Every structure is written in C-alpha cells, then in structure tokens.
Amino acid sequence: MLLSLCVVFATILQASGQQAPSAEQARWEHEAQAVVIVRDDWGIAHVHGKTDADAVFGMIYAQAEDDFNRIETNYLNSIGRLAEAEGEKAIWQDLRMKLFVDPDSMRATYSRSPVWLKRLMTAWADGLNYYLHTHPEVRPRVLSRFEPWMGLTFTEGSIGGDIESIALDQLQAFYGDSSDRPEPIDSPGAPAGQSGSNGFAIAPANTVNHRALLLINPHTTFFFRSELQMTSDEGLNAYGAATWGQFFLYQGFNDRLGWMHTSTGADAIDEYAETVIQRGSRLYYRYGRSQLPLRVRRIMVPYRTPGGMANRTFTVYGTHHGPIVRAADGKWISVRLMQKPIEALEQSYLRTKSRTLAQYRKVMDLHANSSNNTVYADADGHIAYFHPQFVPRRDPSFDWTQPVDGSNPATEWHGVHGIEDSPHVIDPANGWIQNVNNWPYSAAGPYSPSRAKFPAYMDNAGESPRGLHAIRVLEGRKDFTLDRLRDAAFDSYLTAFAELLPALISAYDSMRPGDTLTARLAEPISVLRNWDDRWSAGSIATSLAVYWGEALADVIAAEAKATSLSSYEYMRTRGRPAERLAALIVACDRLTQDFGSWKTPWGEINRFQRLTGDLVQPFSDSAPSIPVPFPSAQWGSLASFRAKAYPGTKRRYGTSGNTFVAVVEFGKDSVRARAVSAGGESGHPTSPHFDDQAEHYASGNLREVYFYPDQLTGHTENSYHPGEPVSSK
C-alpha cells in the first residue's frame, strides 16, 4: 500500500511538471529558515541571519525581490555574457570583459579562496537560485542559475570598474577589422619606435552634540544601488547601499563607523606601447634586449540574433603587461590594471564588519581598492581620508597619463603604495574632511596632504568648483548637527557661475553704447547681474546660467581639447568676450524655442520622472514628473542632478546624480541616520515603493533610518522568511 502511494505521488509530481525536492533545494530551504526579512514602510529590507552567510543569502534574495533584472544585467556585464541577451551590439563589451575574466580561471580562483569567503559566495548563489526557484514567473534573460565563482567577477561597487576604462570603439577598431591594425615589424633588426560623489566627515569638536558626523552622497546613475540593512549573530550589523547583485554594502555604516567612497583621480591603470615583431608565422614583442613570444588565444563571444544564438570568435593578443586593447602611432597598446578578485571581495566585505579605525585600516592592507577614495568617521570621534590602496609604485620620471614604452624594463611596477606613503589625513585640527572627486590636497584645508610630497600619478583630478564649494560650507564652523550637515550637502551656491559670470557681465559692460546687441541682452544681463548664484526651482537665472554655460562650452570645446585645460578652466581663463556674449544669445534663443520664453523657471525644465522599471528609462513631457531644483555638479553644485532633453521632450529628465544620500551621527552607544534614495526601493511599477521617495529626493527631505529593531515598531510593513508569501501588515 505504501509503495502504491509513493508511485501515485511521484506520478502526480511528474504530471504537474514539478520534481521531488533535491538536496540542493533542501539546503536552500534550511538557509531560508535561518533568515528573517523585515520590510519597513519604505519597502527597505532589514535582513537578519544566524550567520553572516545566512545574512548574505537573505540580503541577495531581498535584492532579487526588488529588481532581479538589474542583478542579472550586472552579472551579464561582469562575466561577459551581455550579448547573449542584447545581441550583436554588446559583442565588444563582452570581448572587453573576456580579455580579463575567464570562467575556468575564476572557478580555480574560487577554489583557493578562504573558507569563510567561499561560504559567503555559496550563500550568495543559493539566495539567487532560491529566488528563481520560488518565483517561476521570473524569466531570466540568460542566467537561470548562479554559481558561487561569479561573485569574484564583480568585487567593488563603483559606477565604472577599471576594465570599463578601455574604449570600446578602439577595441573594435583593433579586433574588428585587421585593416585598422598596424602591421607588426617584419624585421628583427628594425629600430624600436567625470559623474562623481561627495563625502564629508565632521569631528566631534565641530558638532553641537560632540559626535562625529558623516555625509554619504554618491553620484551615480539612478537606481544603481539597493538600500538595505544586513545583520547576523556573528557581529554583522551594517546599513547602506549595495550595488545590485553584490553581497556587501558599498557605502554605508554600522553602529561604530561609516565609510563613503568617491571616485578617485589616482592613476592605477597603465597603458604600454608594445613593439610587435613578426618572425615567420609567429609574433613577438620587444622587451629590453629580448624578443618575447606574444601571447595569443582565442575567445568566443556568443550573441543573440532574431534567428537564435550565433558566435563570433576572436584571436586576441597580450604581453606580460596585459591584453592588447588598441593601437596608436604604429604600436600595439596593452593595458595593465589590478587583478586581485579574492582580496578585492575580502576588502569590500570585511570593512563592513570593522569596529574601529585600527580594524578598518588593517582591512585596507589587502591593497585591493584601486578606484575609490574613502571618507571615514566613527564613534570614537575619529575622522579620516584615505587614498586608494592599489596605486602602483612607478618611476615618476615617466608620464603615466600616456602609454609608456613597453620595451623599457624601467616602466615596470614595483609593488603598490601603502597608506603611509599615499595621501591621507587622520583627525586634522580643523575638524573636517571632504572629498568630492577632487584632489586630496584640499581634503582638510591647511591640514591636507602636501602635493609636493607625492608623485604626479597620485592624482589626475585636480581641484574643482565642487571642491571649492565643499570647503566653503565646511570651514570655520562648530555648529554642525544632522540637519545642518544635510543643509550643507544641499547648499545651493554654484561656484562655477560665481567665477564665470563676472567676465560675461564685464564683456557686456564693455560694449559700445550703439551696439545692436546692447538692447537685446540688457534684460538677460540684468537678471544674471542681480542673481545670488544660487539654484532654486523658481529661479529664472538658474535656467539662463545653465543654458549659457552649456552654449559657451560648445563654442570653446575644440580649442579647450587642444590644450591641457579642462573645459571649465578654459572658459574661466581664456574665453573671449565675443564668445561669452554669443553664448548668451544662443542660450536665450534655445530657451525661447523650447519653452516660449527665456524667462522660464528652472523647475519647469529640470525634472525627475520614473515611468517604468526599464534599465533605460523612457521620458515624456505629457506624463507626470516633479521639479528638481539642483542642477548638474559640473557647475559646482554639491547636490547633483544630471539631466537632458530626450527625443520628443523639451524638458530635461535626470538619469544620474544624487542617488542614496545619508547623514550619520555616531554616538558612543548608538548611531542615528537619515537618508533618501532616488525614486524608491522597488523596481516594479506596481509597487507602492516604486517612486514613494521621489518628492523627498527632489526636496532633499531625508527620512529617518530605522537602524535598531525598536525603531521599526510601527514602521513594519511585513516580516517573512525567504520563500514565504509576503503580505502587508
């Protein structure tokens, strides 16, 4: 009888298309029971697990609930399989990634990873696979199964990884058509030939409550990260922003300390001009007095077509410096960059569990952060600035902003710089630290690192209008609170226009009285002359200044490119009076053409809109949107909203800038924070949390962060184990 029942049960399962639970599914379900996900009234997940691995399982499951599409897309990018979803247009993006990331190599790297890290990577893959198992209605574009090694392909959460510095058009020119590629020398004896972010740290001496403060204000593409909290019984308790698909918080805080990463101007990526020689059927490259065999391998890139999958195979080349990615001046150019996936993932995760400045610094000794500066604050009252921990030691006599001679052994790297011989600041006497993607040499005012003490390759960013603005809102103040730090982060002063507009007004004042332009420009000049250089939604001057600045940048673009100056520096120091006046005419004409009058308030132009969950958002002037008062950071605004008009629109819609913004106060026994994310936590238009933070975002009205369980009382929407049906309470 029992056998008959078993046969019947198996028949029912087979008929229903299901399979009996496997050992893997049993493991998933066991892990799920060790995790609780609490959603607060903003839809933000607070994940608790018995172990760190359980917390990783739960947090990635929660991310998948909110936006699986973004998770999958990030890993299609990181493992070089985007063309399998998006077709031939993504072939070159995949090839670029496959030059550095090989699945077999990554599997081997995973196998030699520390045991504790393997547990986290396994839990990560389990959480995603369990999500797909429990949500059969979700149809992945390509990745129907995640493997633990994949976590090693995406190990730091910045907006653009090192590999993305390689230009796709030049990669295509080299590998797409051999006629574009310089021929190797056939005789052995031939002669050798800005996005951005803001971080502030305030020492207790400069605050009303005598507690350290931290501003976390990344500028990325919208909806680039998930806001959440992850805790465990093993001491994990971190809150912040996780790049979709990653199991660590990239920018955030725990109950003892916080960290903010800003994109660096340090040079950690180098190009080498290789002299390639052909001898018979083989290729070599010159190195010192030797000729070494060029590394040659085949890479296959699958891609989707209307008729099914197809493949394209490339023969690719490399030297000991790295893969060949382009050509220039008759040489083949190789790229060398950081490739330390284990250490990078370790560093990204372990800093979230650091409890003191000493522990945080020890984690940095892994030397696996190549792309980010760090602004730091903690409950002991310490504040700090740290440069990236992977900056190669190089001969400073070479110009490392250009390809160096790959045949010269003197261009080799000699290890990396440590904290002590890199620009850094700890507890400066002025009581504040800032970095806004500018150079480190103004990070703490007069207590900043000395530029003269460091090689030029430590910074290619220089100072910026935003850097000058940051100093302006921080220096000389002892009255900071959470609210006042928030006010500083949204200070409306536009330093660029404060410097640029006087030259325009002077040019107008120098015009001859009978000049035909005098009357035409009188009113716009009057508006700008009387402006206080501050943005607001109702400001006509903001509209006029932004359109004028853009028009002037267009006029001088070619000349600026021919110099070593940035567009802004060229406008500030070399723009001619006639060009400045002509740009104002263009600005007035564009505003009038698009909006009926150049007297259009900025908030009528600059808008936030979220209509769909698509990765590339559509925009429409006829659909609802809200005004955003702050413009792009290029004009010195600390709060950033990068917007433009799209086909069929006159208004400008933002796609990047402020995303997750938080102000944090560290007490000896507690932490307080306020935050906001662009739009909302969910990527699903049917969710109430799709755009419920939009008004808060546009106004800079940060909401309370529920860091402690008692703060969730009265603010809990639901609580559940992964895999359980979710119902509102």
Buried (B, 14 or more C-beta within 10 A) or exposed (E): EEEEEEEEEEEEEEEEEEEEEEEEBEEBBEBBBBBBBBBBBBBBBBBBBBBBBBBBBBBBBBBBBBBBBBBBBBBBBBBBBBBBBBBEEBBBBBBBBBBBBBBEBBBEBBEEBEEEBBBBBBBBBBBBBBBBBBBEEBEBBBBEEBBBBBBBBBBBBBBEBBBBBBEBEBBBBBBBEEEEBBEBBEEEEEEEBEBBBBBBBBBBBBBEEEBBBBBBBBBBBBBBBBBBBBBBEEEBBBBBBBBBBBBBBBBBBBBBBBBBBBBBBBBBBBBBBBBBBBBEEEBBBBBEEEBBEBBEEEBEBBBBEEEEEEEBEBEBBBBEBBBBBBBBEEBBBBBBBBBBBBBBBBBBBBBBBBBBBEBBBEBBEBBBBBBBBBBBBBBBBBBBBBBBBBBBBBBEEBEBEEBBBBBBEEBBEEEBBBBEBBBBBBBBEBBBBBBBBBBBBBBBBEBBBEBEEBBEBBBEBEBBBBBBBBBBBBBEBEEBBBEBBBBBBBBBBBBBBBBBBEBBBEBBEEBEEEEEBEEBBEEBBEBBBEBEBBBBBEBBBBBBBBBBBBBBBEBBEEBBEEEEBBBBBBBBEEBEBEBBBBBBBBBBEBBEEBBEEBBBBBBBBBBBBBBEBEEEBBBBBEEEBBBBBBBBBBBBBBBBBBBEBBEEBBBBBBBBBBBBBBBBBBBEEEBBBBBBBBBBBBBBEEBBBBBBBBEBBBBBEBBEBBBBEEBBEEBBBBBBBBBEEEEEE
